[in-house]
């Protein structure tokens, strides 16, 4: 009993900011949730959503993110990692994975504080190393006190859009290579200032007010019952899936391979939406039940890893549209949505340099023309990423998700047996028909990839730093797509990405009703709400890709001119 009381007191002891900084400087993974200081080192290898999502929250108040992504039950489990409390207003650190630098020795602490902190570490299950990751380039923008500009539907506020001038890059044609980076830095600052002028001030009072109203909105949505799943809607989804699968099978049996491939592609296209719901625990809200639903559909019926997607997607939701950190916009050498990719950025997700090599220098000049053709092959890339995750052992080996890897392995065997062997090899008589069957069935799923990229490619990639609140960051980097209600089944809820990023566990059939509340919230807090029609949104994406393509072409021409000049001077 005495030990239990002592442990409870230890968990509620006050922890200073200096002490937290010192722990992080030593390599500890400290996260704050509702004033509780959590040391989550021991949980990193077991987190079903992957370690990267946690690493991006080290040194930060993760209250909004934790509540958005986790059930109440999971939040209670987190309390076992509590080592103390922080009272007062918390100012976020830049996490080590994002380049934050921390002192390893805190100042202004008593010997008792040091002893207590050390005891907390010794009594905690620790599996971390003691060094912080190597820093990477980040921005530390000054706060802007400019008046925010409200965007109506159809007005552009995305950084680097038509308002961004290429004049700075045009200077490169007659400038030495040392000025290339300077011109790009100038363009980066221009985009940064655009967002600072367009969105609410980053001062603590303004951002705190946004957070408070965001939490009030969340409560309104809960009170309206919009977190409850509409199972009748899923019954209709099930009928649609079955009809598409049967049509694909029937046409295959009578030798109509093209219609069969089209319906199979449509079947996969529709399944993705339910996997997305299950991955966010938006169907039953139970971790194991929704995980099984997602893994069965993704692996056994679609050949893709649901667990890989969750690891990738969780990071995307936390650092949306960050060039260095968000894997959903890291498609080098085929696509670049920002000139910053010309600087050989290091991806903290893939832990590698995204090289702006010779191939990229050519391909990116035509990316706005290649956008749709390349997305036709998007599903093949997902196979590779899935295999790397499952067979490369990237998922947790212990904890509640230890068995998911083996369940997904079995799913891969099942999928390639029924699709690769029974369907493609046994049911189709010759190689050309097999080739076109595979190509068509996969190309038909292209609209899903368009829908996913549509919501982010045209939006801001500027980094406003840790002072920006979770809701503002989500709305600044994400757009919604306007469509009539009868077309919702085609978009699968992904057209409400801004709403979804604010409240990821809301079932997709309730997102349209939530959208009205979110629009009212945006008007109240003076955050522009991005809403475009499907064609208009596609135009924004192609425009952004075309703009970066021009920048790549100018840079390539500049470098060619410099090379020629060097050769002439050498002679």
N, C-alpha and C positions, 0 to 999 in steps of 0.2 A: 504493500500500500504506500509506504514511504517512497519507494522508488518511482511509483506511478505519479505521486504528487510532485516529486522533484522534476520528473520529465515534463509534467504539465506546466510547471513554473518556468522551466527552461524554454519551452515553446512560446510562452507569452512574454518572455523577457524583452525589453527594448533593445533594438539593434540600431546603431548609428549608421549614417551614410558612409562615413569613413571606413567602418568595419565591413560593410557590404562591398565597398570598392576593393578593400584589401583581399577579401575572400575571392572575388572575381579575378583579381590580379594574380592570385595563386593558382588559377585554373578552375575554381569552383563555379558551378552553374547555379547562380542565384536569380530567382524570379520572384516578383511581388504580385500577390493576388489579394485584393481586399485588405490591404495593410499587413497581410501575413508574409513573412519572409520565408520562401521555400528554397531548400537546397536539393536540387533534382538530379544530381550527378548519377545516383544509383538507378534512376528511372530511364535515363537516356537510351540504353541498349534495348529496353523493353517497350518503349512507347510505340503503340500500334501505328501512330501517325508519323513515325520517323523522328530521328534526332534533330534534323535540320530545323524543323518548325520550332522546337524548344530553344535551339541555339540563337535564333533570331530574337528571342525574348529575354535573353540574359541581361540583367541590369535594368530591366524595364518593368513598369507596372503593366502586367498582362491581364488585368481584370476583365477588360472588355473582350479580348480575344479568347480567353479561357471560357467565359460564359457563353460566347457565341458558338463555340465549337464543341463544348462538352455538356453532358447531362449533369443534373444535380448530384446524382450518385457518384459520378466520376470526380466531380469537384470535391466531394467529401473524402474520397480516397487520397486526394492530393495533400490533405492535411497531415498525413503521416510524415511528410517531408518538411514540415514546418520547424524552423530553428529559432524563431523569434517574431517580433512585430516591429513595424516601423510606423510611428505616429507622426502625423503631419502630412504636408503636401510633398509628393515625391516628384523629383525631376529626373527623367529617364537618362541613363547612360547610353552611349552608342555601344551595342553589343560587340564583343571581340570578333565575331564572325564578319561583322560589317566594318571592321577596322578600328574599333574602340581600343584605347590604350588606358591601362589601369595601374595605379600605384600598388606595389606589393606590400607596403607597410603603411597602415593607417596612422593618422596623427590625431593628437588630442584625446586619446583614450587612456583610461586608467589601466593599471595592471590587472584589475579584476575583470575588466572588459576583455582583455587579451586572453586571460585564462578561460573565461566562460566561452569565448568564441572557439578556442582550441578544443574544449571539451565537446562542444556541439559537433565539430568535425569528427572527433574520434569516435563519438557514439553513432555517427551516421554511416550507413553503408556506402562506401566510396569506390567508384570504378573509373574515375577520371584521371587524366594526366594533370600536371601542375603548371603547364605553360599555356599562355594565351595564343590563339592563332595569329599568324602573321598578318599585319594590317594591310588593307587594300584602300585604294583612293575613295574618299567620300567627300561630300559637300557639307559645309556648316554654314548655311545661309543666314544672313541677318534677318531679323524680323521685319515684316512689312506692316506699316500702319495705314496702307492705302485702303480706300473704300472698295468693298467687294462689288463685283459686277454680276448681276443676276442674268443668267442666260435663259431665254425662252426656248421653246422647242424649235430646232432648226438653226440655232445660232451656234457658231463654233467657239469653244473655249479651250480646245486641246492645245497644249504647248507644242510648238514646232509646226503648227498648221500654216494656213496661208498667210497669217500675220507675221510669220518668221521670215526674215530676209536672208537671202543667200549672198548678199553683198560682201559679207565678211569672208566667205569662202572663195568668192570670185577673186579676191586679192591674191590667192595662192598661185594663180597662173603665172605671175611674174615675181613671186617671192621665194626665198629659199625655204628648204624643208623645215627649218626651225620655226617658221611662222605658221606652218600647218596646224600644229597643236595650239598655238595662240589663237588662231581664228576659230578653231573648234571650241576652245574654252570660252571665247566670246559668245559664240552661239549658244553654248550651254548656259551661260549666265543670262542671256537674253530670254531663254525659255524659262529659266528659274524665276526671273523677275516677273515674267508674264503670269506665272501661277501665284506668286506672292501678291501681285496686284489684283488678281481675279478672285481669289478665295479669301475667306476670313483670316484675320490676323493670327499669327502664331503665338501671341502673348498668352500666358497661362490662364488668365481670367476668361478670355474668349474661348479657348479650347476646352476649358473646364465646363463652361456653359453649354457647349455643343455636346459634350459627353453626358451631362445631366439630362438634357432633352432627348438624347439618343436612348438613354435608359428608361425614360418615361415612355418613349415610343415603343420600346420592347415590351413594357408592361401592358400598354394598350393593346398590342397585338396578342399577347397572352390572354388578356381578359376577353378578347373577341373570339378566342378559341382557334386562332389561325395556326397554332402549332400542332393542332390535331389533324391527323392524316385523313383524307377523304378516300376511304377504301372502295367506295362505289366507283370512283374515277379509276382506281387501279383495276377493278374488274373489267371496265371498258378497255383499259390498256391491254389486259391479258387477252381479250377477244381479238383485238387488233393484231397483237403479236402472233397469235395462233393462225389467224387468217393469212397473214403474210408468209408464214412458214409453210402452210399447206399449199398455197399457190406456188411457192418456189419448188416444193416437192412434186406437185402434180405436173408442172411444166417440164421438170427434169425427167420425169418418167416417160413423157411422150416425145422427148427429144427436142423440145423447144428451149434450147439452152440460153439464149439471150434473155427471154422473159423470165426464165428461172433465176438467172444471175441478178436481174434487176430486183426481183422480189426478195431474194436473199439479202441483197444490199440494203433494201428498205427495212427488212427485219432487223439487221444489225444496227441500222440508223436509229430505229426506235428503242432498241434495247439499251443503248447508251444512256438515255435519259433516266431510266430506272436505276441503272448502276450508279449514276450521279447522285440520285436521291438516297440510295442505300449507303453510299460512301459517306454521306453527311448525316447518317442516322435519321433520315427524314421520313422513313416509312413506319417502322414500329417504335423508333427511338430507343431500341435495345441494341447494345453494341454487338453481341454475338449473333442475334437474329438478323439484323440488317447486314452484318458482315457476310453471313452465309448467303443471303439473297444476292448481294453484290458479287461475291466471288463465284457463285454458281452461274449467274447470267454472264458475267464478263469472261470467265475462263471456259466453262463447259459449252456455252452457246456461242461465244464470240472470240475465243482464243486470246483474250487480253487479260492482263493482271489487274485486278481491282486494288490489290494492296500496293502495287507500284503507283497506280493512279493516286491513291490516298496520300502517299508520301510526297509525291510531286505536287498535288493539288493543295495540300495544307500549306506548303511553303508559298505557293502562288497567292493564297488568300492573305497571308501575313505580310508579304513584301510585294504586293501587286505592282507590276510594271516597273520594277527596279531592274535596270540593265544588268547589274552585277549579280543579282540574287534571285530573280523570278525566272524559273525554268520555262514558263509558258511564253516568254518573249525571246528566249535564247535559241535562235534557229540559224545561227551562223553555220556554213557560209551562204545559205540560201536566202535568208531574210534578215534585214536589220531595220528596226523601227526607230532607231536613233543614230545620229552621227557618232555617238560615243562608242559604238561598236567598232569604229575604225581604229580605236586605240588599243586593240588586243586586250580587252578586258578579261579579268579572271572570273569565271563563274564559281561562286561559292557553293552552288548546288552540285554541279558536276565535278568540282575541284580540278578544273583545267582551264587553260587559256583558250578563249574563243578567238582564234587567230584570224586576222584580216590578211589572208594570204593571197596568192596570185589568183586562185580560183574565185575567191570571194570578191576581189576587186573587179572581176569581169561580171560575175553572176549578179551582184547587187545593183549593177547599172541597169539591169533588165528585170528587177524583182517585181515591179508593178505589172509587167506582162506575164511573168511566170507564176504569179500568185495562185490563180485557180488551177493551172495544170499541175503544179507541184502538190497542191492539197489533194489532188486525186490519188496520190500515192501515200497520203498521210497515215493510213492504217498499217502499211508495211513497216513504217518507222515505229509504230506503237508495239508491233510484235517484237522488234529488237529490244526496245526498252523494257518490255515485260519479261523477256527471257533473261536479260541482264539482271533484273531485280530478283526473279525467282531462283535461277540457277547460279547466280553470282552471290547469293547469300546476303543481299542488302537488307532484308527484313529482319525483324526480331526473332531470336532463337529461343528466348525465354519470355515469361510473362503471359498475359492473357491471349496474345496472338501467336504463341509459339507454333501452333499447329497449322496456321494459315498457309505457310509455305508449302507444306505437304499436300494440303487440300488443293492448292493451286497447281501444283505439279501434276496431280491426278487429273485436274481439269484440262491441262494442256494436252495430256495424252488422249483424253476423251475427245477433245475438239479436233485434233489432227487426225484421229481415227475416222470420225464421222464426216468431216469436211475434206481432209486431204486424201484419205484412202477411199472411203465408201462413195463420196460424192464426186470428187474431181477425177480420181483414178479409175474407179470401177464403173461409174455411171456415164462417163463421157468417153466416146470411142477413140478419139485421136488427139494428138498433142496441140494442134492449132485451136481446136474447140476448147480444150482444157485451158490453154493460155488466155483466150478471150473471156472465158467464163470467170476465171480468177480476176482478170483485169477489170471487167465490167462490174462484178459484184463488189469489188473494193472501191472502185471509182464512184459508185452510187452513194457511198457514205460520205463523200466530199462535203456536202452541206453542213455536216456536224462540225467539221474542222473550220469551215467558214464562220459558223455561228460562234465558235469558241474564240477565234481570233478577232472577230468583228467587235466584240465587246471591249477589247483592250488595245488593239494595234493603233487605233487613231487617237487614243487618249494620252494624257501626260506621262512622260517617263522621268520628269524632274524629281529630284530627291530634296524634299523640304525638311529632312532631318527628323529626329525623334520628338521634336516639339509638336509635331502635327498629330492630332487625335486620330484614333482608329476610324470613326465614321467619316471624317473629312477625307482621309487618305483613300478610303474605299470609293467614295463618290467622285473624287478627283481623277481616279485612274480607271473608272469603269463606266460604260454606257449601257442604257437599255435600248431595246429595239421595239418600235411601235408596230403592232399588228392587230387585226381584228381577233376577237376571242375564238372564232371558229377555226383559226389557224394555229392556235396554241399547240396542238398536237404535233405540228410540223416542227416547231421550234423547241418543243419539249421543256419549256420553262427556262431555257437558257437565254431567252430574250429579255428576261428580267434580271440580268446580271448585277445591276447596281443594288437592287433589292436583296438579291441572294447574297451578295458580298457583305451586306450589313447584317443579315440574319440567315446564315447558311443552313440551319437545321429546320427551317420552315418548309413543309412539303410543297412541291412545285405547283400543285393545283390550287394553292392558296396565295400564290405570289401576286396574281393580278389584283386581288383585293388589297393586299398589303401595299401595292404600288401607290395607291391613292394616299395612304397615310404617310408614306415616305416622301411623296411630293409636297405634302403639307409641312413635314418636318424640314425639308430643304428650304422652303420659303420662309419658315420661321427663323432658321439659323443663318440664312443668307448664303447657302452653298448652292452653286449652280447644279442643276439636275440635267444630265445628258440623256436626251431621248430623241432618237432618229428613226425614220422609217427604214425598212430593210434596204431598199435601193440607195437611199441617202447615206445610210451607214456604210454600205459597201463603197460608195463614192469617197467617203472620208478615209477609209482604209487604203484604197488605191491611191488617193491623193497623198497620204502620208508616205506610202512606199515609193511613189514617184518622186516626192521631194527628197527623200534620202538617197534615191537612185541618182538624182542630179548631183547631189553633194559628192557621191562616190565617183561619178564621172569627172567632176571638176578636180577632185583630189588625184585621180589617176592621171589626168592630163597634166596636172602640175608636176607630178612625180616623173612623168615621161620627159617633160621639158627640162627638168633639172638633170635627168640622166644624160640627155643629149648635150646639155651645156657642159657637163662634167667631161664628156668624151671629147668635145671640141677643145676645151681648155687643156686637156691632157695631151692633145696633139700639138 
